[in-house]
Amino acid sequence: MTLHGRKHYEHRERHCPEEPPACLVPLPEMYKSPVEWPQSRDKIWYHNVPHTLLAEVKGHQNWVKVTGEFLTFPGGGTQFIHGAMHYIDFIEKAVPDIAWGKRTRVILDVGCGVASFGGYLFERDVLTMSFAPKDEHEAQVQFALERGIPAISAVMGSQRLPFPSRVFDVVHCARCRVPWHVEGGTLLLELNRVLRPGGYFVWSATPVYQKLKEDVEIWKEMSALTMSMCWELVSINRDKLNSVGAAIYRKPTSNVCYDQRKHKRPPMCKTDDDPNAAWYVPLQACMHRAPVDGAERGTRWPEEWPRRLQVSPYWLNKAQMGIYGRPAPDDFASDYEHWKRVVNKSYLNGLGISWSNVRNVMDMRAVYGGFAAALKDLKVWVLNVVNIDSPDTLPIIYERGLFGIYHDWCESFSTYPRTYDLLHADHLFSKLKKRCKIAPLMAEIDRIVRPGGKLIVRDESSAIGEVENLLKSLHWEVHLAFSKDQEGILSAQKSYWRPDIHVASS
């Protein structure tokens, strides 16, 4: 595969082989069952993610330290030496409208390091999608997931992030070292695409509070760029205890400012540019107009959390047909009831799954996010995956205060090995096998799931049989495989087995 350059981090973007790999990833020596949440936020087994480089490079910055058999996370990092909670409260005091866990529920953390910010925001009922846009220090995202904190492997390079437009309540960047101001602000315009109208961008990088020549220059350029994007600087405050400052901007809710700009730079996007198209779509250095039709998504802020989880989004109306054939709001409501029933009557007690050591969960074919919503009271988080050949329901998932990502399961998923405790696949395999082979996907599931982790499959009986045979060949323990009227359910657990044979490296 030829890469045309490295300037825009193309070498760190997704590049998948024509034939997906069907081999298994070896276990690190001395691997142990992960530390359970919430202790895992502060320490993980060193041998599970044996990367000393990050501890060496970042040890002095209060990020991560090697402590005997553990890697420990002091909880502050460079940005908040005196603790993340103080910093989180500092942001809300600066702009009370942020209202963590009420008005603000789903946020994007760019340049997350080992995701301590997202880890501590759980205490405020906030769900954080974290990623390291350069990930120059090996495996930051793997550390985050081993800690039980949501994170994905992604870069800000030449392509859009795999999210719909206008879904994050807040976007946060602390010392994220992304050159937002260069090349017409292309990267900041991508954050603008995924930020809700009326949402906030919290920027607490050195140009906000330091006076070095480079910082002053960047601040000047960022001020000009954000003004031309019609972002309002609502607060610029200093956190004296942590010796940092934060500039907080608000995205407009109308088009008045866009239309009044003298210099139309950055330009508005063309009317035929779909703001939600995000799977292998090149970045566009433009802005989409704010929605103005009252029935359109983005004209109103979602209900406060936790009410937003249960109510059908205002922009779904009875004239629209839902995924399962009922009017959209009824479809949404019945899907929620269905998953509450399935989870409570079957999954929690009937599948032989010990939920106490389940933390990182993925719904491999989410529709409305009903499965994730039904798990709300458990100490888990669920990454909802909306398949690229399915109807685009991901905005609905975000509207209810959950989060997710676009993906094509004919390709590998953007995560490290052994990063999830439980994968859930509802009618995924029967739909997918029309497009690609199941065996490489089973190898990918084996890669993603931790030893001792679980898989729940609901599907057509023929697909269940195929999955069961493949799992047995991978030495998974199949706890339940049941079929009735051509529909089946399967529950399995990954063992510590690895094959003795190694593929010769080419």
Disulfide bonds with the S-S distance in Angstrom:
Cys173-Cys176 1.86
Cys230-Cys257 2.11
Cys269-Cys286 2.06
Cys410-Cys436 2.08
